[in-house]
């Protein structure tokens, strides 16, 4: 049957072509549903209900086959966070504190700020190129924006630090905090609750043990178990860990080490 159109279609139609957004669905406490405005139609998928929908467009505008046409470039007003004014820095620090984070946890990222969009922009290493992720500090939608440069596209996962054990998290803040708590662990952000094909290939090429450490909601718990089973099925040593009701970034350094059995 799929999801009724009245539950999601109006949200998808508000988006520019090529954009997606996580929204609340029904009475769920978190933004578990992803809606998209695709070139050929509008789609939705709820990671809690495990249902989705698709509505084709009557008229489709054909775009040139050039990735640059759909890229979102870095803001022109971008400055290093240390060069931003005191008020902007205070806004960023307050926002990080609301996410159980502070600047100590951000040491593996280049922290920048866009005054116009009020976004904290993080420069990190992607799967094959640099990665730039912008997080609204005023909770504007979409909360996260993935930027590109004129010569690079969008990576499907983010790498933080190095180590002989790999921990995969959903979001970048969790990856940064886990690596801060466990410096000898290589953390990878899968940018969601699903392991992309390119991420699986990367993990297989390393050959290290993998722990899928997702958020403790229904979507994270299910996604962690699916990721573990997929890696186990490929002959890899993989485990799944979640803390019910908590994201990895919500935990203290000691709790993270205890959960991951790291001394």
C-alpha positions in Angstrom: 0.0 0.0 0.0 2.7 2.5 1.0 2.3 5.7 3.0 -0.8 7.8 2.4 0.1 10.8 0.3 -1.4 13.3 2.8 1.2 12.3 5.4 4.2 13.4 3.4 3.7 14.7 -0.1 3.2 18.4 1.0 6.6 18.3 2.7 8.4 16.8 -0.4 6.8 19.4 -2.7 8.3 22.3 -0.6 11.9 21.1 -1.4 14.0 22.2 -4.4 14.7 19.5 -7.0 17.5 17.2 -5.8 17.0 18.0 -2.1 15.9 15.8 0.8 14.7 16.4 4.4 14.1 14.4 7.5 10.7 15.2 9.1 8.5 13.8 12.0 6.0 11.2 10.9 2.7 10.7 12.8 3.4 10.7 16.5 7.1 9.7 16.4 9.4 11.7 18.7 12.1 12.1 16.1 12.5 13.0 12.4 12.4 9.4 11.1 10.9 10.1 7.7 13.0 11.2 4.8 11.2 13.0 2.0 12.8 13.9 -1.4 12.1 16.0 -4.4 13.5 13.9 -7.3 13.7 15.0 -10.9 11.0 12.5 -11.9 8.8 12.5 -8.8 8.4 12.9 -5.0 9.3 10.1 -2.6 9.3 9.3 1.1 10.6 6.6 3.4 10.0 6.3 7.2 12.9 4.4 8.9 10.6 3.7 11.9 7.5 2.4 10.0 9.7 0.9 7.2 7.1 2.2 4.7 7.5 4.7 1.8 5.8 6.2 -1.1 6.4 7.7 -4.6 4.4 10.1 -6.7 5.6 10.6 -10.3 5.6 14.1 -11.8 3.4 14.9 -14.8 6.1 17.0 -16.3 9.8 16.3 -15.9 12.5 18.9 -16.8 15.5 17.2 -18.3 18.8 18.5 -16.9 22.2 18.2 -18.5 24.2 15.3 -17.3 26.6 17.5 -15.3 27.0 16.9 -11.6 27.8 20.6 -11.1 24.2 21.6 -12.0 23.0 20.0 -8.7 25.9 20.8 -6.5 25.5 23.1 -3.5 28.7 25.1 -3.2 30.3 26.4 0.0 28.8 29.7 1.2 30.7 32.8 -0.1 30.7 34.4 3.4 32.4 31.4 5.1 35.1 32.2 7.7 37.1 30.1 10.2 35.2 29.9 13.4 38.1 31.6 15.3 37.8 34.6 13.0 34.0 35.0 13.5 32.8 37.7 15.9 32.3 36.9 19.6 28.5 36.7 19.3 28.7 34.2 16.5 31.2 32.1 18.5 28.9 32.2 21.5 26.0 31.0 19.4 28.0 28.1 18.1 29.3 27.1 21.6 25.7 27.2 23.0 24.5 25.1 20.1 27.3 22.5 20.6 26.5 22.4 24.3 22.8 21.6 23.5 24.2 18.5 21.6 26.4 17.4 24.4 29.4 18.6 22.5 32.1 21.3 22.8 35.2 22.5 20.9 37.4 19.8 22.5 35.3 17.2 20.6 35.8 19.0 17.3 39.6 18.7 17.0 39.4 16.4 14.0 37.3 18.9 12.0 38.1 22.3 10.5 35.4 24.4 12.0 34.0 27.3 9.9 31.0 29.5 10.1 28.6 31.2 7.7 27.0 34.3 9.2 24.4 34.6 6.5 23.0 31.1 6.8 24.0 30.7 10.5 25.6 27.3 9.9 28.5 25.7 11.5 30.5 24.2 8.5 32.8 21.2 9.2 35.6 20.4 6.9 36.4 16.6 7.1 37.7 13.8 5.0 35.2 11.9 2.8 35.4 8.6 1.1 37.5 9.9 -1.8 37.6 13.7 -1.4 37.2 16.5 1.1 33.8 16.7 2.8 32.0 19.8 3.9 28.9 19.5 6.1 26.9 22.5 7.3 24.7 22.3 10.4 22.2 25.0 11.2 22.7 26.4 14.7 19.2 27.8 14.7 17.5 24.6 13.6 16.5 25.9 10.2 15.5 23.3 7.7 17.2 21.3 6.4 19.3 21.0 9.5 22.2 19.4 7.7 23.5 20.5 4.3 26.3 18.7 2.4 28.4 21.1 0.3 30.7 20.4 -2.6 33.5 22.2 -4.3 33.6 22.9 -8.0 35.9 19.9 -8.5 34.3 17.4 -6.1 31.0 15.8 -5.5 29.3 14.5 -2.4 31.0 11.7 -0.4 28.8 8.9 0.9 30.7 8.6 4.2 33.0 10.6 6.4 36.3 9.4 8.0 37.6 10.6 11.4 41.1 9.7 12.8 42.9 6.4 12.4 43.0 3.1 14.3 43.0 -0.7 13.9 39.3 -0.9 15.0 36.5 0.8 13.1 33.4 2.3 14.7 30.6 3.4 12.4 28.2 6.1 13.6 25.1 7.8 12.0 26.1 11.4 12.3 29.3 13.4 12.3 29.0 14.7 15.8 28.9 11.2 17.2 31.9 10.2 15.1 33.9 13.1 16.4 33.0 12.4 20.0 33.7 8.7 19.8 37.1 9.3 18.3 37.8 12.0 21.0 36.8 9.4 23.7 38.8 6.6 22.0 41.7 8.2 20.1 43.0 4.7 18.9 39.6 4.0 17.2 39.0 4.9 13.6 35.4 6.4 13.4 33.3 6.6 10.2 30.1 8.4 9.8 27.7 6.6 7.4 25.5 9.7 7.1 22.4 7.8 8.0 21.3 4.4 9.2 22.4 2.5 6.1 25.8 1.3 5.0 26.4 2.5 1.5 28.0 0.1 -1.0 31.1 2.3 -1.2 31.3 2.2 2.6 31.1 -1.5 2.7 33.8 -1.8 0.1 36.0 0.6 2.2 35.4 -1.5 5.3 36.2 -4.7 3.5 39.4 -3.2 2.1 40.6 -2.4 5.6 39.8 -5.8 7.0 39.6 -4.4 10.6 36.9 -5.4 13.1 33.8 -3.1 12.8 31.4 -1.9 15.4 28.2 -0.3 14.1 27.3 2.2 16.9 24.1 3.9 15.9 21.6 6.0 17.8 19.4 4.3 20.3 16.0 4.9 18.6 14.1 2.4 16.5 15.7 3.4 13.2 19.2 3.3 14.7 18.7 -0.1 16.4 17.3 -1.7 13.2 20.0 0.0 11.0 22.8 -1.2 13.3 21.6 -4.8 13.2 21.1 -4.8 9.4 24.6 -3.3 9.0 26.1 -6.0 11.2 24.3 -8.8 9.4 25.4 -7.5 6.0 29.1 -7.3 7.1 28.9 -10.7 8.8 27.5 -12.1 5.6 30.6 -10.9 3.8 32.8 -12.7 6.2 33.8 -9.7 8.3 34.1 -9.5 12.0 31.3 -7.0 12.9 29.1 -6.2 16.0 26.2 -3.8 16.6 25.9 -1.7 19.7 23.2 0.8 20.6 22.3 2.6 23.9 18.5 2.8 24.0 17.3 6.4 24.0 20.8 7.8 23.5 23.0 8.9 20.7 26.7 8.2 21.0 27.3 12.0 21.2 25.0 12.1 24.3 27.4 9.8 26.3 30.4 10.8 28.4 33.8 9.6 27.4 33.9 7.0 30.1 30.5 5.6 29.0 31.6 5.5 25.4 34.7 3.5 26.4 32.7 1.1 28.5 30.2 0.5 25.7 33.0 -0.1 23.2 35.0 -2.1 25.8 38.0 0.2 25.3 40.3 0.8 28.2 
